[in-house]
Amino acid sequence: MPHVVTQSCCNDATCVSVCPVNCIHPSPDEPAYATAEMLYIDPATCIDCGACVDVCPVDAIKADYELTGDFERYTEINAQYFTDPAHRDYTPRPVDRAPAPAVDGPLRVAIVGSGPSACYAAEELLAHKGVEVTMVERLLTPWGLVRFGVAPDHQHTKQVTRLFTRTAARERFTLHLGVEVGKHVTHEELLAHHHAVIYAVGAAGDRKLGVPGEDLPGVHSATEFVAWYNGHPDFRDARFDLSGKRAVVVGNGNVALDVARILVTDDLTHTDIADHALEALAHSGIEEVVVLGRRGSDQAAYTTPEVLALGSVVDVAGATGSGLKSEIVRELAARPHEGNRRIVLRFLTSPVEILGDGRVTGVLLGRNELTESGGARDTGEREVLDCDLVLTSIGYRANPLPGLPFDEKSATLPNELGRVVENDGAPVPGVYATGWIKRGPSGVIGTNRQCAQETVAALLRDFETGSLPTPSVEDFDGLVRSRQPEAIGFAGWKAIDRRERELGQGRPRRKLVDPAEQLAAAGDAR
């Protein structure tokens, strides 16, 4: 019986390297990897050895006979991927760079950020003898968007933090939590203590709709809502009016579907959702969430696994496409509804104006049509949709970093293979980027592994050629202690983690969202 990749696939491709018959595609060196929703196992060549199961960090690979319910669909999805002749092209992409050299230090590297891209970069660096890594994170808890972005009902996806924990426990790794670059230490001080600095700070900002009324009370970004229900300390006091019956989500990517699903899910007590959100959602009056996509159902930005996760609460308007995504949403809509809440997926629809006097009362919608190139064109048709809450989910945007060049158009640190460069293309000595601040908000958790490998390879080549500046001072830990006495290390995080799991009492954990509570849990271990 073949094995099957399922919903929680993180695309980090660890499984590819252990497969003895090369049946898992696309691999990172194949053209389709950059755009694939997930990895797929070819049932015609899989020999059922189980090697991929053993190394999958998010428990995404199952034997086909283990699948039940919606997960049975993944057997067909995996097989269907290989029916497309384009997916039979396993020719490696051209490589325009030499492999990373093996170095033996001494090399000290600071990484700013603690999400997936930061952790993958740390692991790549620590594979070399004599390399020391210092990770700096402004929050008192690590793992970035895995903790604060992944939906609370996607616990399998969060299992990737087991890999990051192993990295953080390594001997040549130092973690400083609660330390903000630009406040407690400067960029210049990081470079004075390290040969190089890698920025892995993600994209914390949001793109604007650019329509009248988007600043009305009752209009929020999905990013803010996600951070609130995931217990991000900066958003623990946010307020969302959930008393109305209808919410509108603008955008139809994976985050938009997460938000819609959380709003209509009746029972979240088995998840690690923040307590304040659990309480507010338990008393929510929302019965319908309308998700707006400006293009058709075949062009929807969400992935197939994410729409399958919606289950039987879906209605569909305008799913006229013939592709797999359209087929799945029609299947979901044909099922009997469970409960009194529903998600409506509306395609070929854009907000023209947010309506309201003092607060949002509705959205003026425009009807679109597809162009020959697959884009959306306004037809001029208009419709008013009443609602009490609008969440915008049209993409992330990184913010400029003080003292570093910034590309306003792409909202990234301008770079070449991860080397940060000035506007004239000249490298900024010792400064690198990885993750969304490097390439923009694209890909999933595991995509950051390949991104980090590229950046680290560039850094190691620069070290080998003597292109990195030499640190002038060594005692960075002492500097941190003098500037931020409340900083905690890996031992402090382990104490917080342990306390949250103890408080869970049947849930994966009960998140501590107040920094004072986090410091108390860290105790003397920090």
C-alpha positions as CSV (number, residue, x, y, z in Angstrom):
1,M,0.0,0.0,0.0
2,P,1.4,3.5,-0.9
3,H,1.9,6.3,1.6
4,V,0.1,9.6,1.2
5,V,1.0,13.2,2.1
6,T,-1.9,14.9,3.9
7,Q,-3.0,18.3,5.1
8,S,-0.3,19.3,7.5
9,C,2.6,19.0,5.0
10,C,5.1,21.8,5.7
11,N,7.2,21.4,2.5
12,D,10.5,21.2,4.3
13,A,11.4,18.2,2.1
14,T,13.2,16.2,4.8
15,C,11.2,13.2,3.4
16,V,12.6,13.7,-0.1
17,S,16.2,13.0,1.0
18,V,15.4,9.7,2.7
19,C,13.1,8.2,0.0
20,P,15.1,5.3,-1.6
21,V,13.0,5.3,-4.8
22,N,12.7,9.0,-5.5
23,C,8.9,8.9,-5.4
24,I,8.3,12.2,-3.5
25,H,7.9,15.3,-5.6
26,P,8.5,18.1,-6.3
27,S,11.9,18.1,-4.6
28,P,13.6,21.5,-3.8
29,D,15.7,21.3,-6.9
30,E,12.8,20.8,-9.3
31,P,11.0,23.7,-11.1
32,A,7.6,23.0,-9.5
33,Y,8.8,23.2,-5.9
34,A,8.6,27.0,-5.7
35,T,4.8,26.9,-6.5
36,A,3.6,23.6,-5.2
37,E,1.0,23.6,-2.5
38,M,2.5,20.6,-0.8
39,L,4.6,17.5,-1.6
40,Y,3.1,14.4,-3.2
41,I,4.0,10.7,-3.2
42,D,3.7,8.8,-6.5
43,P,1.6,5.7,-5.8
44,A,3.1,4.0,-8.8
45,T,6.6,4.0,-7.4
46,C,6.2,4.1,-3.6
47,I,7.4,0.9,-2.0
48,D,5.8,1.4,1.4
49,C,9.1,1.5,3.3
50,G,7.9,4.1,5.8
51,A,11.2,6.0,5.8
52,C,9.4,9.3,5.0
53,V,7.0,8.7,7.9
54,D,9.9,8.5,10.4
55,V,11.4,11.9,9.4
56,C,8.2,14.0,8.8
57,P,8.3,16.8,11.4
58,V,4.6,17.4,11.3
59,D,3.1,13.9,11.0
60,A,1.7,14.6,7.5
61,I,2.5,11.2,5.9
62,K,0.1,8.3,6.3
63,A,-0.5,4.9,4.8
64,D,-3.5,5.1,2.5
65,Y,-5.4,2.5,4.6
66,E,-5.1,4.8,7.6
67,L,-7.1,7.7,6.0
68,T,-10.7,8.3,6.9
69,G,-13.2,11.1,6.2
70,D,-11.9,14.1,4.3
71,F,-8.4,12.7,4.5
72,E,-9.3,9.9,2.1
73,R,-9.4,12.6,-0.6
74,Y,-5.6,12.9,-0.3
75,T,-5.0,9.5,-1.8
76,E,-6.6,10.8,-5.0
77,I,-4.9,14.2,-4.7
78,N,-1.5,12.6,-4.5
79,A,-2.2,10.3,-7.5
80,Q,-3.7,13.1,-9.5
81,Y,-0.6,15.3,-9.2
82,F,1.3,12.8,-11.3
83,T,-1.2,12.6,-14.1
84,D,-0.2,16.0,-15.3
85,P,2.7,15.6,-17.7
86,A,4.3,18.8,-16.5
87,H,4.8,17.2,-13.1
88,R,6.9,14.5,-14.7
89,D,9.7,16.9,-15.3
90,Y,12.3,16.0,-12.6
91,T,15.1,17.9,-14.3
92,P,16.9,19.9,-11.6
93,R,16.8,23.6,-11.8
94,P,20.0,25.2,-13.0
95,V,22.3,26.1,-10.1
96,D,24.2,29.4,-10.5
97,R,26.2,29.1,-7.3
98,A,28.8,26.8,-5.8
99,P,27.9,24.6,-2.9
100,A,28.4,26.0,0.6
101,P,31.9,25.4,1.9
102,A,32.6,23.5,5.1
103,V,34.0,25.9,7.6
104,D,35.7,25.2,10.9
105,G,35.3,28.6,12.6
106,P,35.7,30.5,14.7
107,L,32.6,32.2,13.3
108,R,30.0,34.0,15.3
109,V,26.6,34.8,13.7
110,A,23.6,36.7,15.2
111,I,20.1,35.9,14.0
112,V,17.4,38.4,14.6
113,G,14.0,36.6,14.9
114,S,13.1,33.2,16.1
115,G,10.5,31.9,13.5
116,P,11.0,29.0,11.0
117,S,13.4,30.9,8.7
118,A,15.6,31.9,11.7
119,C,15.6,28.4,13.2
120,Y,16.4,26.7,9.8
121,A,19.3,29.2,9.4
122,A,20.6,28.3,12.8
123,E,20.5,24.6,12.1
124,E,22.4,25.1,8.8
125,L,25.1,27.1,10.6
126,L,25.5,24.8,13.5
127,A,26.2,21.9,11.2
128,H,29.7,23.4,10.8
129,K,32.3,23.1,13.5
130,G,33.4,26.2,15.3
131,V,30.2,28.2,14.4
132,E,28.4,29.9,17.2
133,V,24.9,31.2,16.8
134,T,23.2,33.9,18.9
135,M,19.4,34.3,18.3
136,V,17.7,37.5,19.4
137,E,13.9,37.7,19.7
138,R,12.0,40.7,21.0
139,L,9.2,38.6,22.5
140,L,9.6,36.4,25.6
141,T,8.5,33.3,23.6
142,P,10.1,31.9,20.4
143,W,8.9,30.2,17.1
144,G,7.3,33.3,15.4
145,L,4.4,32.5,13.2
146,V,4.3,28.8,14.2
147,R,3.2,30.0,17.6
148,F,1.3,33.2,16.6
149,G,0.2,32.5,13.0
150,V,-0.7,28.8,12.6
151,A,-4.4,28.2,13.5
152,P,-5.0,26.7,16.9
153,D,-6.9,23.8,15.4
154,H,-3.8,22.8,13.3
155,Q,-1.8,21.2,16.0
156,H,0.0,18.8,13.7
157,T,1.5,21.7,11.8
158,K,2.9,23.1,15.1
159,Q,4.8,19.9,15.7
160,V,7.6,21.4,13.6
161,T,8.7,23.2,16.7
162,R,10.2,19.9,17.9
163,L,12.9,20.4,15.3
164,F,13.5,24.0,16.4
165,T,13.7,22.9,20.1
166,R,16.5,20.5,19.2
167,T,18.3,23.2,17.4
168,A,18.0,25.6,20.4
169,A,19.3,22.9,22.7
170,R,22.6,22.6,20.9
171,E,25.8,23.5,22.7
172,R,26.9,26.4,20.4
173,F,23.5,28.1,20.4
174,T,22.5,31.0,22.7
175,L,18.9,32.3,22.8
176,H,18.0,35.8,24.0
177,L,14.2,36.3,24.4
178,G,12.8,39.7,25.3
179,V,15.6,41.6,23.5
180,E,14.6,44.1,20.8
181,V,17.1,45.3,18.3
182,G,16.9,49.1,18.1
183,K,15.8,49.3,21.7
184,H,18.1,47.1,23.9
185,V,20.9,46.6,21.4
186,T,21.7,48.3,18.1
187,H,22.4,46.8,14.7
188,E,25.9,48.2,15.0
189,E,26.4,46.5,18.3
190,L,25.3,43.1,16.9
191,L,27.9,43.5,14.2
192,A,30.6,44.5,16.7
193,H,30.0,41.2,18.5
194,H,29.5,38.9,15.5
195,H,31.0,38.3,12.1
196,A,27.6,38.5,10.5
197,V,23.9,39.2,11.3
198,I,21.0,37.4,9.6
199,Y,17.7,39.2,9.7
200,A,14.8,36.8,9.8
201,V,12.1,39.2,11.1
202,G,9.3,38.2,8.7
203,A,6.6,40.6,7.4
204,A,4.5,42.0,10.2
205,G,2.6,44.7,8.3
206,D,-0.5,44.4,6.2
207,R,-1.4,45.5,2.7
208,K,-4.2,48.1,2.5
209,L,-7.4,47.7,0.5
210,G,-7.3,51.2,-0.8
211,V,-11.1,51.7,-0.8
212,P,-13.2,54.3,1.0
213,G,-14.3,53.3,4.5
214,E,-11.5,50.8,5.4
215,D,-10.6,52.9,8.5
216,L,-14.1,52.6,10.0
217,P,-14.5,50.9,13.4
218,G,-15.3,47.3,12.9
219,V,-12.8,46.9,10.1
220,H,-9.6,45.0,11.1
221,S,-6.8,43.1,9.5
222,A,-6.9,39.4,9.6
223,T,-3.3,39.6,10.9
224,E,-4.5,41.4,14.0
225,F,-7.3,38.9,14.5
226,V,-5.0,35.9,14.1
227,A,-2.5,37.4,16.5
228,W,-5.3,38.0,19.0
229,Y,-6.7,34.5,19.0
230,N,-3.2,33.0,19.1
231,G,-2.2,34.9,22.2
232,H,0.3,37.4,20.8
233,P,1.2,39.7,23.7
234,D,0.9,42.9,21.6
235,F,-2.7,42.0,20.7
236,R,-4.0,40.5,23.9
237,D,-6.1,43.7,24.6
238,A,-7.6,44.0,21.1
239,R,-11.3,44.0,20.9
240,F,-13.5,42.6,18.1
241,D,-17.3,43.1,18.0
242,L,-18.6,39.6,17.4
243,S,-22.2,40.4,18.3
244,G,-23.5,40.7,14.8
245,K,-24.6,37.8,12.6
246,R,-22.4,38.3,9.5
247,A,-18.7,38.9,9.0
248,V,-16.9,39.5,5.7
249,V,-13.4,38.4,5.1
250,V,-11.7,40.1,2.1
251,G,-9.2,37.8,0.4
252,N,-9.2,34.1,0.0
253,G,-5.8,32.8,0.9
254,N,-5.0,30.3,3.7
255,V,-5.1,33.0,6.4
256,A,-8.6,34.1,5.2
257,L,-9.9,30.5,5.5
258,D,-8.3,30.1,8.9
259,V,-10.1,33.2,10.1
260,A,-13.4,32.1,8.7
261,R,-13.1,28.6,10.1
262,I,-12.3,29.9,13.6
263,L,-15.2,32.3,13.5
264,V,-17.7,29.4,12.8
265,T,-16.2,26.6,14.8
266,D,-18.4,25.8,17.8
267,D,-15.9,24.0,20.0
268,L,-12.2,25.2,20.3
269,T,-11.6,23.9,23.8
270,H,-9.3,21.1,22.5
271,T,-6.9,23.6,20.9
272,D,-4.3,26.1,22.3
273,I,-6.3,29.1,21.4
274,A,-5.8,32.0,23.8
275,D,-8.2,32.0,26.8
276,H,-9.5,35.5,26.0
277,A,-10.4,34.5,22.4
278,L,-11.9,31.2,23.5
279,E,-14.3,33.1,25.9
280,A,-15.2,35.8,23.3
281,L,-15.8,33.3,20.5
282,A,-18.0,31.2,22.8
283,H,-20.4,34.1,23.0
284,S,-20.1,35.1,19.4
285,G,-23.3,35.9,17.5
286,I,-21.8,35.4,14.1
287,E,-23.7,32.8,12.0
288,E,-22.2,33.5,8.5
289,V,-18.8,34.4,7.3
290,V,-18.6,35.5,3.6
291,V,-15.1,35.1,2.1
292,L,-14.5,37.3,-1.0
293,G,-12.1,36.3,-3.8
294,R,-11.6,38.7,-6.7
295,R,-10.9,36.0,-9.2
296,G,-12.5,32.6,-9.9
297,S,-12.5,29.4,-7.9
298,D,-9.7,27.9,-10.0
299,Q,-7.5,30.9,-9.2
300,A,-8.2,31.0,-5.5
301,A,-5.2,31.8,-3.4
302,Y,-5.9,29.2,-0.7
303,T,-4.4,25.7,-1.0
304,T,-6.3,22.5,-1.6
305,P,-5.6,21.2,2.0
306,E,-6.8,24.4,3.6
307,V,-10.1,24.4,1.8
308,L,-10.6,20.7,2.6
309,A,-10.2,21.6,6.3
310,L,-13.4,23.6,6.2
311,G,-15.5,20.5,6.3
312,S,-19.2,20.6,5.9
313,V,-20.0,24.3,6.7
314,V,-19.5,25.7,3.2
315,D,-21.7,27.4,0.7
316,V,-20.4,28.5,-2.7
317,A,-21.2,31.4,-5.0
318,G,-19.6,31.5,-8.4
319,A,-17.4,28.4,-8.4
320,T,-17.5,27.9,-12.2
321,G,-14.0,26.6,-12.7
322,S,-13.1,23.1,-13.8
323,G,-10.0,22.5,-11.7
324,L,-9.4,20.6,-8.5
325,K,-10.1,23.6,-6.2
326,S,-13.4,24.2,-7.9
327,E,-14.3,20.6,-7.8
328,I,-13.6,20.4,-4.0
329,V,-15.5,23.5,-3.0
330,R,-18.6,22.2,-4.9
331,E,-18.2,18.8,-3.2
332,L,-18.1,20.6,0.2
333,A,-21.1,22.8,-0.6
334,A,-23.2,19.7,-1.6
335,R,-22.9,18.2,1.9
336,P,-25.6,18.6,4.5
337,H,-24.6,21.5,6.8
338,E,-23.7,20.8,10.4
339,G,-24.9,23.4,13.0
340,N,-26.3,26.8,12.4
341,R,-23.1,28.5,11.1
342,R,-21.7,28.6,7.6
343,I,-18.9,29.9,5.4
344,V,-19.8,31.3,2.0
345,L,-17.1,31.4,-0.6
346,R,-17.8,34.1,-3.1
347,F,-15.7,34.3,-6.2
348,L,-15.3,37.1,-8.8
349,T,-16.2,39.7,-6.1
350,S,-14.3,42.7,-4.8
351,P,-15.0,45.3,-2.2
352,V,-15.6,48.7,-3.7
353,E,-16.4,50.6,-0.5
354,I,-16.8,49.8,3.2
355,L,-20.1,51.3,4.3
356,G,-21.1,52.7,7.6
357,D,-21.7,55.9,9.7
358,G,-19.5,55.7,12.7
359,R,-18.9,52.0,12.3
360,V,-19.1,49.4,9.6
361,T,-22.6,48.3,8.5
362,G,-21.9,46.7,5.1
363,V,-19.7,46.4,2.0
364,L,-20.4,47.7,-1.4
365,L,-19.4,44.8,-3.7
366,G,-18.3,44.8,-7.3
367,R,-18.8,41.9,-9.7
368,N,-15.8,40.8,-11.7
369,E,-15.1,38.7,-14.7
370,L,-12.0,36.8,-15.7
371,T,-9.8,38.1,-18.4
372,E,-8.0,35.8,-20.9
373,S,-4.9,36.0,-18.8
374,G,-6.7,34.9,-15.6
375,G,-7.0,38.3,-14.0
376,A,-10.1,40.0,-12.7
377,R,-11.9,42.8,-14.5
378,D,-14.7,44.9,-13.0
379,T,-18.0,44.5,-14.8
380,G,-19.6,47.6,-13.2
381,E,-22.3,45.5,-11.4
382,R,-22.8,46.5,-7.7
383,E,-24.4,44.9,-4.7
384,V,-24.6,45.9,-1.0
385,L,-23.9,43.1,1.5
386,D,-24.8,43.9,5.1
387,C,-22.3,42.9,7.8
388,D,-21.1,43.9,11.2
389,L,-17.4,43.0,11.0
390,V,-14.9,43.1,8.1
391,L,-11.5,41.4,8.3
392,T,-9.0,42.1,5.5
393,S,-6.6,39.4,4.4
394,I,-4.9,40.6,1.2
395,G,-1.3,40.0,2.0
396,Y,1.5,40.8,4.4
397,R,4.1,43.5,4.0
398,A,7.4,43.9,5.8
399,N,8.4,47.1,7.6
400,P,11.8,48.9,7.0
401,L,14.6,48.2,9.5
402,P,16.5,51.2,10.9
403,G,19.9,51.7,9.3
404,L,19.3,49.1,6.5
405,P,18.4,49.5,2.9
406,F,14.7,48.7,2.0
407,D,13.0,47.9,-1.3
408,E,9.6,49.7,-1.0
409,K,8.1,48.0,-4.0
410,S,8.8,44.4,-2.8
411,A,8.8,45.3,0.9
412,T,12.0,43.3,1.4
413,L,15.6,43.9,2.3
414,P,17.2,44.1,-1.1
415,N,19.5,41.1,-1.5
416,E,21.3,38.7,-3.7
417,L,21.1,35.1,-2.6
418,G,20.5,36.4,0.9
419,R,23.3,39.0,0.9
420,V,21.8,42.4,1.8
421,V,22.8,45.0,-0.8
422,E,22.6,48.7,-1.1
423,N,20.4,50.3,-3.8
424,D,23.4,50.4,-6.1
425,G,23.9,46.7,-5.7
426,A,27.0,46.9,-3.4
427,P,26.9,44.3,-0.6
428,V,26.4,45.5,3.0
429,P,29.3,43.7,4.7
430,G,28.2,41.1,7.2
431,V,24.4,41.6,6.8
432,Y,22.1,38.9,5.4
433,A,18.4,38.1,5.2
434,T,16.2,35.0,5.1
435,G,12.5,34.3,5.1
436,W,9.8,36.8,4.2
437,I,12.0,39.8,4.8
438,K,14.2,38.3,2.1
439,R,11.8,37.0,-0.5
440,G,8.4,38.5,0.4
441,P,5.4,36.7,2.0
442,S,5.4,33.5,0.0
443,G,5.6,29.7,0.7
444,V,4.9,27.7,3.8
445,I,6.9,26.8,6.9
446,G,9.2,24.3,5.1
447,T,9.9,26.7,2.2
448,N,12.0,28.6,4.7
449,R,14.4,25.7,5.0
450,Q,15.6,26.1,1.3
451,C,15.6,29.9,1.7
452,A,17.8,29.6,4.8
453,Q,20.2,27.2,3.1
454,E,20.8,29.6,0.3
455,T,21.5,32.5,2.7
456,V,23.8,30.5,4.9
457,A,25.7,29.2,1.9
458,A,26.4,32.8,0.8
459,L,27.5,33.7,4.3
460,L,29.9,30.8,4.6
461,R,31.4,31.6,1.2
462,D,32.0,35.1,2.3
463,F,33.6,33.9,5.5
464,E,35.9,31.6,3.6
465,T,37.0,34.4,1.3
466,G,37.6,36.8,4.2
467,S,34.8,39.1,3.2
468,L,33.2,39.3,6.7
469,P,34.1,42.0,9.2
470,T,36.0,40.8,12.3
471,P,34.1,41.3,15.6
472,S,35.8,43.8,17.9
473,V,34.2,42.6,21.2
474,E,33.1,39.2,22.5
475,D,30.9,39.5,25.6
476,F,27.4,39.9,24.0
477,D,25.7,38.1,26.8
478,G,27.1,40.7,29.3
479,L,25.8,43.5,27.0
480,V,22.3,42.0,27.0
481,R,22.2,41.5,30.7
482,S,23.2,45.1,31.3
483,R,20.6,46.5,28.9
484,Q,17.7,44.1,29.5
485,P,17.7,42.4,32.9
486,E,14.4,40.7,32.1
487,A,15.7,38.9,29.1
488,I,15.4,35.1,29.3
489,G,17.2,32.3,27.6
490,F,16.4,28.8,26.4
491,A,16.1,27.5,30.0
492,G,13.5,30.2,30.7
493,W,11.5,29.3,27.6
494,K,11.5,25.7,28.6
495,A,10.1,26.7,32.0
496,I,7.3,28.7,30.3
497,D,6.6,25.9,27.9
498,R,6.3,23.4,30.7
499,R,4.0,25.7,32.7
500,E,1.7,26.3,29.7
501,R,1.4,22.5,29.1
502,E,0.7,21.9,32.8
503,L,-2.1,24.6,32.7
504,G,-3.6,23.0,29.6
505,Q,-5.4,20.2,31.5
506,G,-6.5,18.3,28.4
507,R,-5.6,21.0,25.9
508,P,-2.2,21.1,24.2
509,R,-1.4,24.1,26.3
510,R,-2.9,27.2,27.9
511,K,-0.9,30.1,26.5
512,L,0.5,32.7,28.9
513,V,-0.1,36.0,27.0
514,D,0.9,38.6,29.6
515,P,4.7,39.2,29.7
516,A,4.5,39.4,33.5
517,E,3.0,35.9,33.7
518,Q,5.7,34.7,31.2
519,L,8.5,36.1,33.4
520,A,7.0,34.6,36.5
521,A,6.8,31.2,34.8
522,A,10.4,31.5,33.6
523,G,11.4,32.2,37.2
524,D,15.0,31.6,38.2
525,A,15.5,29.5,35.0
526,R,15.7,32.5,32.8
